[in-house]
Amino acid sequence: MLTWLIPLVVLAVVATAVTAKLLVRTRAPEGGWFTDLTRSAGSLSVIGTMFAVMLAFVILFALQSFQRAREGASIEAIAVTEMNSVASILPQPGSDRLRGDLVCYGRAVIGDEWPAMRDGRSSEVTEAWVDRLRVDFSATAPGDARQEAAYGQWFDQEAQRRDGRRERLAEASPTLPAPLWFALGTGALLTLTYMVIQADPRESKLIQALPIACVSALITAGLLVVFFLDRPYAGNHGSITPVEMTRTVARIDAGVQAPCDDRGNPQ
């Protein structure tokens, strides 16, 4: 969802809820439909509290998913930096090939895989560079003890890169199941509906409109937060961007003949 649409959605829901209550108010009997106001307020408190607790847990779950996506991207970028340092120790010409492959991998992540993740997909270009790294590393043999140590360290950093990318990709698709969204929607609808039927023509329009306006705004904002957190790569303001990988590529690109263009496509 575009960032500028968020306030419009909130305003639309608030306007709809307030209009519905004021319309019901014109047809409600004197004193409203509830003869026991204490029981009515208690029922609304129970419904609202149940929905608030459920929404809070869902926001926490979505926030954890968002954080995992951010951490995965950071772990991957750090691992690529370390792999470049390890590759610089390995013998030529394998060292230059690996460093070039790493630059192309980073460019592919930034230029091709990040846009693909908005649709919940991975990048075939990035995957091709993963295979290329594996082939070029297999063709490189250490020549002394220092290179043998670096050779072994490559596997550790490769595992970090792989795990970081896997965690990043795992969060590309929405994680909240449809039944959970149904439960949230039902809870929001029941809460607002109950507030609407509490309309009382004895009170002024402002007093009747203010509570439901505040509650509907908070409910809508909460649901939009969940929607935003469940789509960490949507490209909206505050979404996760490839900042870490961009810094990594800028750091490892110096003096390297990368066999790809700026988007990571092979040349």
C-alpha positions as YAML, in Angstrom:
chain: A
units: angstrom
residues:
- id: 1
  name: MET
  ca: [0.00, 0.00, 0.00]
- id: 2
  name: LEU
  ca: [1.30, 3.46, -0.90]
- id: 3
  name: THR
  ca: [2.22, 5.56, 2.12]
- id: 4
  name: TRP
  ca: [0.01, 8.47, 1.12]
- id: 5
  name: LEU
  ca: [-3.03, 6.16, 1.05]
- id: 6
  name: ILE
  ca: [-2.76, 5.32, 4.75]
- id: 7
  name: PRO
  ca: [-4.31, 8.54, 6.13]
- id: 8
  name: LEU
  ca: [-6.98, 8.38, 3.43]
- id: 9
  name: VAL
  ca: [-7.92, 4.84, 4.45]
- id: 10
  name: VAL
  ca: [-8.07, 5.85, 8.13]
- id: 11
  name: LEU
  ca: [-10.22, 8.88, 7.32]
- id: 12
  name: ALA
  ca: [-12.54, 6.80, 5.11]
- id: 13
  name: VAL
  ca: [-13.12, 4.21, 7.84]
- id: 14
  name: VAL
  ca: [-13.63, 6.89, 10.49]
- id: 15
  name: ALA
  ca: [-16.09, 8.76, 8.27]
- id: 16
  name: THR
  ca: [-18.01, 5.55, 7.54]
- id: 17
  name: ALA
  ca: [-18.21, 4.58, 11.22]
- id: 18
  name: VAL
  ca: [-19.29, 8.05, 12.35]
- id: 19
  name: THR
  ca: [-21.87, 8.33, 9.58]
- id: 20
  name: ALA
  ca: [-23.30, 4.91, 10.44]
- id: 21
  name: LYS
  ca: [-23.67, 5.83, 14.10]
- id: 22
  name: LEU
  ca: [-25.28, 9.18, 13.39]
- id: 23
  name: LEU
  ca: [-27.73, 7.55, 10.98]
- id: 24
  name: VAL
  ca: [-28.64, 4.91, 13.55]
- id: 25
  name: ARG
  ca: [-28.98, 7.69, 16.13]
- id: 26
  name: THR
  ca: [-31.78, 9.29, 14.09]
- id: 27
  name: ARG
  ca: [-33.81, 6.06, 14.32]
- id: 28
  name: ALA
  ca: [-32.91, 4.97, 17.81]
- id: 29
  name: PRO
  ca: [-35.54, 5.31, 20.56]
- id: 30
  name: GLU
  ca: [-35.08, 7.78, 23.40]
- id: 31
  name: GLY
  ca: [-32.37, 6.37, 25.64]
- id: 32
  name: GLY
  ca: [-31.20, 3.89, 22.98]
- id: 33
  name: TRP
  ca: [-32.04, 0.21, 22.51]
- id: 34
  name: PHE
  ca: [-30.29, -0.95, 25.65]
- id: 35
  name: THR
  ca: [-32.27, -0.78, 28.87]
- id: 36
  name: ASP
  ca: [-29.28, -1.70, 31.03]
- id: 37
  name: LEU
  ca: [-26.45, 0.68, 30.15]
- id: 38
  name: THR
  ca: [-24.06, -0.92, 32.64]
- id: 39
  name: ARG
  ca: [-24.43, -4.32, 31.01]
- id: 40
  name: SER
  ca: [-24.08, -2.77, 27.56]
- id: 41
  name: ALA
  ca: [-20.86, -0.97, 28.50]
- id: 42
  name: GLY
  ca: [-19.51, -4.17, 30.08]
- id: 43
  name: SER
  ca: [-20.21, -6.18, 26.94]
- id: 44
  name: LEU
  ca: [-18.44, -3.60, 24.80]
- id: 45
  name: SER
  ca: [-15.46, -3.66, 27.16]
- id: 46
  name: VAL
  ca: [-15.18, -7.44, 26.83]
- id: 47
  name: ILE
  ca: [-15.43, -7.35, 23.02]
- id: 48
  name: GLY
  ca: [-12.98, -4.45, 22.74]
- id: 49
  name: THR
  ca: [-10.49, -6.01, 25.14]
- id: 50
  name: MET
  ca: [-10.54, -9.36, 23.32]
- id: 51
  name: PHE
  ca: [-9.93, -7.63, 20.01]
- id: 52
  name: ALA
  ca: [-7.20, -5.40, 21.45]
- id: 53
  name: VAL
  ca: [-5.35, -8.39, 22.93]
- id: 54
  name: MET
  ca: [-5.60, -10.33, 19.67]
- id: 55
  name: LEU
  ca: [-4.40, -7.32, 17.66]
- id: 56
  name: ALA
  ca: [-1.49, -6.77, 20.04]
- id: 57
  name: PHE
  ca: [-0.31, -10.37, 19.67]
- id: 58
  name: VAL
  ca: [-0.60, -10.20, 15.89]
- id: 59
  name: ILE
  ca: [1.37, -6.95, 15.76]
- id: 60
  name: LEU
  ca: [4.08, -8.56, 17.92]
- id: 61
  name: PHE
  ca: [4.20, -11.60, 15.64]
- id: 62
  name: ALA
  ca: [4.39, -9.44, 12.50]
- id: 63
  name: LEU
  ca: [7.08, -7.25, 14.09]
- id: 64
  name: GLN
  ca: [9.20, -10.31, 14.84]
- id: 65
  name: SER
  ca: [8.86, -11.40, 11.21]
- id: 66
  name: PHE
  ca: [9.91, -7.91, 10.09]
- id: 67
  name: GLN
  ca: [12.95, -8.02, 12.36]
- id: 68
  name: ARG
  ca: [13.97, -11.45, 11.07]
- id: 69
  name: ALA
  ca: [13.89, -10.10, 7.51]
- id: 70
  name: ARG
  ca: [16.09, -7.15, 8.50]
- id: 71
  name: GLU
  ca: [18.54, -9.35, 10.42]
- id: 72
  name: GLY
  ca: [18.77, -11.85, 7.56]
- id: 73
  name: ALA
  ca: [19.68, -9.10, 5.10]
- id: 74
  name: SER
  ca: [22.32, -7.77, 7.50]
- id: 75
  name: ILE
  ca: [23.85, -11.21, 8.16]
- id: 76
  name: GLU
  ca: [24.03, -11.88, 4.42]
- id: 77
  name: ALA
  ca: [25.77, -8.58, 3.68]
- id: 78
  name: ILE
  ca: [28.33, -9.08, 6.45]
- id: 79
  name: ALA
  ca: [29.04, -12.61, 5.24]
- id: 80
  name: VAL
  ca: [29.66, -11.35, 1.68]
- id: 81
  name: THR
  ca: [32.15, -8.81, 3.05]
- id: 82
  name: GLU
  ca: [33.99, -11.53, 4.97]
- id: 83
  name: MET
  ca: [33.96, -13.85, 1.96]
- id: 84
  name: ASN
  ca: [35.59, -11.12, -0.10]
- id: 85
  name: SER
  ca: [38.34, -10.81, 2.52]
- id: 86
  name: VAL
  ca: [38.85, -14.57, 2.49]
- id: 87
  name: ALA
  ca: [38.92, -14.64, -1.33]
- id: 88
  name: SER
  ca: [41.70, -12.04, -1.41]
- id: 89
  name: ILE
  ca: [43.96, -14.51, 0.42]
- id: 90
  name: LEU
  ca: [43.36, -17.41, -1.97]
- id: 91
  name: PRO
  ca: [45.72, -17.97, -4.94]
- id: 92
  name: GLN
  ca: [45.30, -16.36, -8.34]
- id: 93
  name: PRO
  ca: [43.47, -16.45, -10.67]
- id: 94
  name: GLY
  ca: [40.78, -17.98, -8.44]
- id: 95
  name: SER
  ca: [40.95, -15.04, -6.04]
- id: 96
  name: ASP
  ca: [39.98, -12.47, -8.67]
- id: 97
  name: ARG
  ca: [37.23, -14.69, -10.05]
- id: 98
  name: LEU
  ca: [35.68, -15.16, -6.62]
- id: 99
  name: ARG
  ca: [35.87, -11.47, -5.78]
- id: 100
  name: GLY
  ca: [34.22, -10.63, -9.09]
- id: 101
  name: ASP
  ca: [31.51, -13.22, -8.44]
- id: 102
  name: LEU
  ca: [30.82, -11.72, -5.03]
- id: 103
  name: VAL
  ca: [30.43, -8.24, -6.51]
- id: 104
  name: CYS
  ca: [28.00, -9.60, -9.09]
- id: 105
  name: TYR
  ca: [26.12, -11.51, -6.42]
- id: 106
  name: GLY
  ca: [25.68, -8.31, -4.41]
- id: 107
  name: ARG
  ca: [24.58, -6.36, -7.47]
- id: 108
  name: ALA
  ca: [22.05, -9.07, -8.35]
- id: 109
  name: VAL
  ca: [20.64, -9.02, -4.82]
- id: 110
  name: ILE
  ca: [20.20, -5.24, -5.00]
- id: 111
  name: GLY
  ca: [19.08, -4.85, -8.59]
- id: 112
  name: ASP
  ca: [17.08, -8.02, -9.26]
- id: 113
  name: GLU
  ca: [16.20, -9.96, -6.13]
- id: 114
  name: TRP
  ca: [14.98, -7.05, -4.02]
- id: 115
  name: PRO
  ca: [12.34, -6.01, -6.58]
- id: 116
  name: ALA
  ca: [11.40, -9.68, -7.00]
- id: 117
  name: MET
  ca: [10.80, -10.05, -3.27]
- id: 118
  name: ARG
  ca: [8.01, -7.49, -3.47]
- id: 119
  name: ASP
  ca: [6.09, -10.20, -5.33]
- id: 120
  name: GLY
  ca: [7.27, -12.94, -2.97]
- id: 121
  name: ARG
  ca: [9.81, -14.34, -5.45]
- id: 122
  name: SER
  ca: [13.53, -14.97, -5.49]
- id: 123
  name: SER
  ca: [15.92, -14.04, -8.30]
- id: 124
  name: GLU
  ca: [17.20, -16.52, -10.86]
- id: 125
  name: VAL
  ca: [20.10, -14.15, -11.57]
- id: 126
  name: THR
  ca: [21.16, -14.21, -7.93]
- id: 127
  name: GLU
  ca: [20.82, -17.98, -7.83]
- id: 128
  name: ALA
  ca: [23.04, -18.22, -10.91]
- id: 129
  name: TRP
  ca: [25.78, -16.31, -9.10]
- id: 130
  name: VAL
  ca: [25.45, -18.64, -6.12]
- id: 131
  name: ASP
  ca: [26.14, -21.56, -8.46]
- id: 132
  name: ARG
  ca: [28.98, -19.64, -10.11]
- id: 133
  name: LEU
  ca: [30.58, -19.00, -6.71]
- id: 134
  name: ARG
  ca: [30.38, -22.69, -5.89]
- id: 135
  name: VAL
  ca: [32.00, -23.73, -9.18]
- id: 136
  name: ASP
  ca: [34.79, -21.13, -9.02]
- id: 137
  name: PHE
  ca: [35.58, -21.94, -5.41]
- id: 138
  name: SER
  ca: [35.78, -25.65, -6.19]
- id: 139
  name: ALA
  ca: [38.36, -24.85, -8.88]
- id: 140
  name: THR
  ca: [40.57, -22.98, -6.40]
- id: 141
  name: ALA
  ca: [43.17, -24.96, -4.44]
- id: 142
  name: PRO
  ca: [45.10, -23.53, -1.45]
- id: 143
  name: GLY
  ca: [48.88, -23.35, -1.84]
- id: 144
  name: ASP
  ca: [50.13, -22.81, 1.74]
- id: 145
  name: ALA
  ca: [48.98, -22.94, 5.36]
- id: 146
  name: ARG
  ca: [47.55, -19.41, 5.31]
- id: 147
  name: GLN
  ca: [45.49, -20.17, 2.24]
- id: 148
  name: GLU
  ca: [44.34, -23.46, 3.73]
- id: 149
  name: ALA
  ca: [43.05, -21.59, 6.78]
- id: 150
  name: ALA
  ca: [41.26, -19.13, 4.50]
- id: 151
  name: TYR
  ca: [39.88, -22.04, 2.46]
- id: 152
  name: GLY
  ca: [38.27, -23.48, 5.58]
- id: 153
  name: GLN
  ca: [36.95, -20.11, 6.70]
- id: 154
  name: TRP
  ca: [35.17, -19.70, 3.36]
- id: 155
  name: PHE
  ca: [32.78, -22.53, 4.24]
- id: 156
  name: ASP
  ca: [31.80, -20.83, 7.50]
- id: 157
  name: GLN
  ca: [31.08, -17.50, 5.81]
- id: 158
  name: GLU
  ca: [29.29, -19.23, 2.95]
- id: 159
  name: ALA
  ca: [26.99, -20.87, 5.50]
- id: 160
  name: GLN
  ca: [26.31, -17.45, 7.05]
- id: 161
  name: ARG
  ca: [25.52, -15.98, 3.64]
- id: 162
  name: ARG
  ca: [23.22, -18.86, 2.78]
- id: 163
  name: ASP
  ca: [21.35, -18.68, 6.09]
- id: 164
  name: GLY
  ca: [20.99, -14.91, 5.86]
- id: 165
  name: ARG
  ca: [19.58, -15.09, 2.35]
- id: 166
  name: ARG
  ca: [17.25, -17.94, 3.27]
- id: 167
  name: GLU
  ca: [15.89, -15.95, 6.21]
- id: 168
  name: ARG
  ca: [15.49, -12.88, 4.04]
- id: 169
  name: LEU
  ca: [13.61, -14.79, 1.36]
- id: 170
  name: ALA
  ca: [11.45, -16.60, 3.92]
- id: 171
  name: GLU
  ca: [9.91, -13.28, 4.93]
- id: 172
  name: ALA
  ca: [9.28, -12.10, 1.35]
- id: 173
  name: SER
  ca: [5.83, -13.69, 1.26]
- id: 174
  name: PRO
  ca: [3.15, -12.65, 3.78]
- id: 175
  name: THR
  ca: [3.34, -14.84, 6.88]
- id: 176
  name: LEU
  ca: [-0.06, -14.14, 8.42]
- id: 177
  name: PRO
  ca: [-2.60, -16.78, 7.32]
- id: 178
  name: ALA
  ca: [-5.99, -15.83, 5.91]
- id: 179
  name: PRO
  ca: [-7.93, -17.20, 8.95]
- id: 180
  name: LEU
  ca: [-6.02, -14.80, 11.18]
- id: 181
  name: TRP
  ca: [-6.93, -11.86, 8.96]
- id: 182
  name: PHE
  ca: [-10.54, -13.08, 9.06]
- id: 183
  name: ALA
  ca: [-10.45, -13.12, 12.86]
- id: 184
  name: LEU
  ca: [-9.01, -9.61, 12.98]
- id: 185
  name: GLY
  ca: [-11.60, -8.32, 10.53]
- id: 186
  name: THR
  ca: [-14.41, -9.98, 12.45]
- id: 187
  name: GLY
  ca: [-13.20, -8.53, 15.73]
- id: 188
  name: ALA
  ca: [-12.93, -5.04, 14.26]
- id: 189
  name: LEU
  ca: [-16.39, -5.27, 12.68]
- id: 190
  name: LEU
  ca: [-18.04, -6.54, 15.86]
- id: 191
  name: THR
  ca: [-16.45, -3.83, 17.98]
- id: 192
  name: LEU
  ca: [-17.55, -1.02, 15.69]
- id: 193
  name: THR
  ca: [-21.00, -2.53, 15.12]
- id: 194
  name: TYR
  ca: [-21.62, -2.75, 18.86]
- id: 195
  name: MET
  ca: [-20.62, 0.90, 19.22]
- id: 196
  name: VAL
  ca: [-22.96, 1.89, 16.40]
- id: 197
  name: ILE
  ca: [-26.03, 0.26, 17.97]
- id: 198
  name: GLN
  ca: [-25.30, 2.08, 21.23]
- id: 199
  name: ALA
  ca: [-26.53, 5.27, 19.55]
- id: 200
  name: ASP
  ca: [-28.61, 7.47, 21.85]
- id: 201
  name: PRO
  ca: [-30.51, 10.52, 20.50]
- id: 202
  name: ARG
  ca: [-30.41, 12.15, 23.95]
- id: 203
  name: GLU
  ca: [-26.71, 12.89, 23.52]
- id: 204
  name: SER
  ca: [-25.31, 15.46, 21.11]
- id: 205
  name: LYS
  ca: [-23.92, 14.43, 17.76]
- id: 206
  name: LEU
  ca: [-20.38, 15.33, 18.82]
- id: 207
  name: ILE
  ca: [-20.51, 13.18, 21.95]
- id: 208
  name: GLN
  ca: [-21.89, 10.29, 19.92]
- id: 209
  name: ALA
  ca: [-19.37, 10.66, 17.11]
- id: 210
  name: LEU
  ca: [-16.17, 11.22, 19.09]
- id: 211
  name: PRO
  ca: [-15.80, 7.78, 20.77]
- id: 212
  name: ILE
  ca: [-16.45, 5.76, 17.63]
- id: 213
  name: ALA
  ca: [-14.20, 8.06, 15.60]
- id: 214
  name: CYS
  ca: [-11.30, 7.46, 18.00]
- id: 215
  name: VAL
  ca: [-11.86, 3.70, 18.20]
- id: 216
  name: SER
  ca: [-12.27, 3.24, 14.45]
- id: 217
  name: ALA
  ca: [-9.09, 5.27, 13.81]
- id: 218
  name: LEU
  ca: [-7.08, 3.15, 16.26]
- id: 219
  name: ILE
  ca: [-8.46, -0.12, 14.88]
- id: 220
  name: THR
  ca: [-7.72, 0.87, 11.29]
- id: 221
  name: ALA
  ca: [-4.24, 2.11, 12.16]
- id: 222
  name: GLY
  ca: [-3.50, -1.15, 13.99]
- id: 223
  name: LEU
  ca: [-4.61, -3.28, 11.04]
- id: 224
  name: LEU
  ca: [-2.55, -1.15, 8.65]
- id: 225
  name: VAL
  ca: [0.50, -1.64, 10.88]
- id: 226
  name: VAL
  ca: [0.04, -5.40, 10.67]
- id: 227
  name: PHE
  ca: [-0.36, -5.18, 6.89]
- id: 228
  name: PHE
  ca: [2.83, -3.12, 6.62]
- id: 229
  name: LEU
  ca: [4.93, -5.36, 8.88]
- id: 230
  name: ASP
  ca: [3.76, -8.49, 7.06]
- id: 231
  name: ARG
  ca: [5.19, -7.11, 3.79]
- id: 232
  name: PRO
  ca: [8.71, -5.95, 4.71]
- id: 233
  name: TYR
  ca: [9.90, -5.46, 1.11]
- id: 234
  name: ALA
  ca: [6.85, -3.71, -0.32]
- id: 235
  name: GLY
  ca: [8.85, -0.59, -1.13]
- id: 236
  name: ASN
  ca: [6.83, 1.74, 1.10]
- id: 237
  name: HIS
  ca: [8.35, 4.32, 3.38]
- id: 238
  name: GLY
  ca: [9.98, 2.38, 6.22]
- id: 239
  name: SER
  ca: [10.21, -0.90, 4.30]
- id: 240
  name: ILE
  ca: [13.46, -2.84, 4.37]
- id: 241
  name: THR
  ca: [15.84, -1.73, 1.64]
- id: 242
  name: PRO
  ca: [19.18, -3.26, 0.57]
- id: 243
  name: VAL
  ca: [21.20, -0.67, 2.47]
- id: 244
  name: GLU
  ca: [23.62, -3.19, 3.99]
- id: 245
  name: MET
  ca: [24.27, -4.96, 0.71]
- id: 246
  name: THR
  ca: [24.71, -1.62, -1.08]
- id: 247
  name: ARG
  ca: [27.42, -0.68, 1.42]
- id: 248
  name: THR
  ca: [29.02, -4.08, 1.02]
- id: 249
  name: VAL
  ca: [29.16, -3.81, -2.77]
- id: 250
  name: ALA
  ca: [30.62, -0.31, -2.54]
- id: 251
  name: ARG
  ca: [33.29, -1.69, -0.19]
- id: 252
  name: ILE
  ca: [34.29, -4.79, -2.18]
- id: 253
  name: ASP
  ca: [33.91, -3.36, -5.69]
- id: 254
  name: ALA
  ca: [37.17, -1.39, -5.66]
- id: 255
  name: GLY
  ca: [39.73, -2.74, -8.13]
- id: 256
  name: VAL
  ca: [37.62, -5.74, -9.17]
- id: 257
  name: GLN
  ca: [36.76, -6.68, -12.74]
- id: 258
  name: ALA
  ca: [33.21, -7.86, -12.22]
- id: 259
  name: PRO
  ca: [31.81, -10.03, -15.06]
- id: 260
  name: CYS
  ca: [28.37, -8.40, -14.90]
- id: 261
  name: ASP
  ca: [26.52, -5.13, -15.35]
- id: 262
  name: ASP
  ca: [25.27, -2.86, -12.59]
- id: 263
  name: ARG
  ca: [22.20, -5.05, -12.00]
- id: 264
  name: GLY
  ca: [24.21, -8.26, -11.75]
- id: 265
  name: ASN
  ca: [23.31, -9.63, -15.17]
- id: 266
  name: PRO
  ca: [26.24, -11.68, -16.60]
- id: 267
  name: GLN
  ca: [28.26, -10.13, -19.39]
...
